[in-house]
């Protein structure tokens, strides 16, 4: 890896290899690792750990691909691994410890990642509706059973 230098409040690290990594808080304890390489940007989600200080978990599953306008470009696992390695090296230089968590996503780009997330949310909403209907049905059946049982003969 090349040489690094810190910019701003030390949460932006520049490499002489032409990329930058910036760490920002995104709804604490959530954090965002923003990787920039030329015109392309990849936003990666993570979380700050309480102890030890400067420890962050990086969620590989959030590395679907490049942000718009490059969202339709295919990103393979080798590219994701390069981005991950660079994020870890740059932030290590800044004094942070990054622990990657989970597998890379099974999508080829950011757009597919968004579609997959929406499909997962739609499936979850459908399951909730079905479970609600079952609960209502169970509740109605139970009330009917009590009415019959408690009715004088």
N, C-alpha and C positions, 0 to 999 in steps of 0.2 A: 504494500500500500504506500501511496505517496506521502508527502508531508501535509500537515494540517495547520490551520490557524483559526483562532476564535474571532468572531465578530459580534457586535452588539453586546448583549448581556451574558455572553458565554454560552447561550443556548443555540447559537448558530455556528456551525463549524464548516469551514471551506477547505476543500482539498485542492492540491495543485494538479490533480487528475481531472478537474473540471466538474466536480459535483459538490453540492452542499447538503447538509443535514441540519434540520432545525427541530428542536423539541419545544412543544407548546402544551400548556395545560388545556384540557378540553372537558370541562365539567369534572373537577377533581373527585375521585382519584384518576379519572380518565386523562390520558395524554395522547398527543398526536406527534408522530415522527414524520416530518415532511422531507422527502428525498427529492432533490432537483438535479437533473442531468440535462444540460442544454435546455431545449424547450419543453422537456417532459418532466412531469411531477408525479410522484406516487405518495399518497397519504396513507400512513400505516397507524392502526390503533394500538393502544397499549394502556397500561395502568401503573401508577406509582405505588410502590410498596411502602408500608409504614416503617419497617426496619429491615435491613439497615438503610440509612439515608443514601440517596442517589441510586437506588435499585429500581429498575423498571422492568415490567413484563411486556414483551412485544408479541402481539397476536399475529402469527403467520397467516391465519385465515383471512385477515383483512388486506392481504397483499394481492388483491384480485388483478390489478393492472394500473395503467397510467390514468391520470385524471384527464377530463376534457381539456383541450380538443383532441387528445390522442387516445381517447377511451376505447376506440375500436381496434387499436393495435394489439396483436397477439403477444402475450407475455408467458414464456415458459418457465418451468421451475428453475432452470439454470440462471435465467435473468433475475428471478426472485431471489435466488441464493446470493447472487452478486450484490443486489441491492441490500439484502440483509447483512452481508459481510461488511459492506461499506458503512451502513448505519452503525453497526456495532463498533467498527474501528474508529469512526469519527467521534461518536459519543464517549467511547473509552478515553480518547484523547482529552475530551472535555471533563473527564472525571466521573462519568456515569458507568454503571454496570447494567447491561441489557441481557435479560434472559428470554430467549425466544420460546414461545409456547404453541403447541398444536401443529397440525400439518398445514401445508400450503393449500389454498382453495383449489377445487377441481375445475375451475373455469379458465377460459383462455384470455379474458380481458375484463376491464372494468365494467363494460356494458353488460356482459354476461353475468358478472357478479351482482349487479343491481337487479337484473331479471331474476336470478336465482333467489336473491333475498326477498323479492316481492312474491315469488311463488311460494316460498317457505312461509311468509306471513299470511298469504291467502289460505294455504293449507291449515295453518294453525287456527285462523278465524273460523274455517269450516268445522274443524274438530270442536272448537268451543261452542259453536251453534248446535252441533249434534249432541254434545254433552249437556247443554242447557235444555234441549228438547227432552233428553232422557230424564233429567232431573224433574222437569215439569210433569212428564208422564208418570214417573214414579210417585211424585207428590200427589197427583190427581188420583192414581190408583189407591194409594194409601188412604186418602180422605174417603173415597168411595167404600173401601173395606170397613173403615170405622163407622160410617153411616149405617151400613147393613148390620154390623155387630151391635151397635148401640140402639137400634130401632126396637121398640117393644113389640113383642109378638102376641 
